[in-house]
Amino acid sequence: MARKYDLVERLKTANERPFLVLDEEHVYTINTSKNNVIAMMAMMDEYERNSEGNPNHSQLEMMDKMITMALGKAGAEYIASREDWTFDALQDVVKSISAAIANISIEEVEKRSNQAGKKK
């Protein structure tokens, strides 16, 4: 008898989109679709290649693009409107998106980021 691998429940769970809660009124689904993640990874790779020795290549611009790709235009506009947010707060949003894409905790993203920083 052939083996049967029933992935119905596993795929349902894997295809549930994570969401980001910014405050009581602003909750955004994070687009973790395969095509969107591939596009974000390509954008980040391009940023890495172009940022070396190029002072005009902005980390903030890359972060803004990532937020727009992950949360959509409404999410990006809301975040951009928050003039009272610090750069650290913006980095937390990006870390949350990265964690959702990799299906890991924010703490794990920070740990990996710190390890990558030490290797350089």
Secondary structure, DSSP 8 states (H G I E B T S, - for coil): -------HHHHHHHTS--EEEEETTEEEE----HHHHHHHHHHHHHHHHHHTT-TTS-HHHHHHHHHHHHHHHHHHHHHHH-TT--HHHHHHHHHHHHHHHHTS-HHHHHHHHHHHHHH-
